[in-house]
């Protein structure tokens, strides 16, 4: 099967050099962990803090904040986050839209639509541990000055 | 561009197509073991964004954000032998075997100590301690303590998810009352990184340190459930026991003889003349109270110039001389079991040997066996 080349990537290669730093879209990546503290009323408060102590098996939350700092609306905004290889995807963070995920970095969709080929040639349904990349796309143009954020939960392998 | 079996969702902005993405599953050599990503690894995340302005596609990368993986200290200590070590009174260098597994996401040293603190409910009847206790690491990984070869006293540079065999060696005292000695191996996770140098025991990081620092987090469990070990202390322990199964007993054998009859005088004041019948009496005594002797074999060779009297072996409770046994059991010369008793006897005509077997001779008791011969 023949697919069309990614025009976006080709164009980016020429345009990004000049505009990457000063472009109208600013994307800020941050990593947070949950800090649980017992409150006076007996409940447990969960706060998101800097990842000072992270050990294997710990939950880590990746947050992508975006903002249109330019004067014109931005169309077709896509945020793509390849996962660091030490990180296993779990789910969208509560309050964040669910991302499309990919197990090969090329094909994105919901996890249920993805399959993984085993070493013996058979395929199986993909699980969260197979995810290598997550992606969000904004359905409507991002107006000048507006912003938002996406977040997903993962664990440190 | 050909993409096998993949229907790709195309440019940004097209309607999403339900796609079947098939990724090849690879046995990644970089995948961490059960202990997880190695401590000190820097995990860095960068997102990519693409968008269009006035129909012109552009892209931008986010900042790179990173953190350092901290040290999750965990270990497992288990016994590495199927049952307690069976020892004899006075045995030197008796060995118990353990296994220490490093579940930490990094290479660690392990400090090893042995404890003989009696453990309630674990070893009932713990009534002695072994002496000269030493702890050694199995240096040649053969699982067997080799004196002079396995000399390391701490585990040096054990990689994540690897394990080492550890021996506790001790001397059993020469005390008859000894029965059982529980012994516990305590392993403490220590700093790795310096080969042939015992690292200092790790302590958990208390303060919230900088992201760039490898903090120490204790994640070990309570390995004994008895209160001696607690969770998250960087220690693990396992217990075994030295069990006395072999003891020396003070066995003594006394032999007497008496002429029963002679062809001239009959039973009255018989003399040891040809044709006279002589009875030999062997009495075995176990002088060690409380300790039975097992499989006691009494053997005697029929003297030259005499003939064994078939069916004359009698085994039973010793009598008062000149009576050898009281209510003894008459043994079968062929060694077959005797009705009503576990004693057996036998006569080997080739070797001219009389045998009496006492399966269990209780401490402080005695058993006698007699047989008769005729003087040629």
Interface residues (C-beta under 8 A of the other chain):
Chain A: X1 X2 X3 X4 X5 X6 X7 X8 X9 X11 X12 X15 X16 X19 X20 X23 X24 X25 X26 X27 X28 X29 X30 X31 X50 X51 X52 X53 X54 X55 X56 X57 X60 X62 X64 X66 X70 X72 X74 X75 X76 X77 X78 X79 X80 X81 X82 X83 X84 X85 X86 X87 X100 X102 X103 X104 X106 X107 X108 X109 X113 X114 X115 X116 X117 X118 X119 X123 X126 X130 X132 X137 X142 X156 X157
Chain B: X1 X2 X3 X4 X5 X6 X7 X8 X9 X10 X11 X12 X13 X16 X18 X19 X20 X21 X22 X23 X24 X25 X26 X27 X30 X31 X32 X35 X36 X37 X39 X41 X43 X44 X45 X46 X47 X48 X49 X50 X51 X52 X53 X54 X56 X57 X58 X59 X60 X61 X62 X63 X64 X65 X66 X67 X68 X69 X70 X71 X72 X105 X205 X208 X209 X210 X211 X215 X217 X219
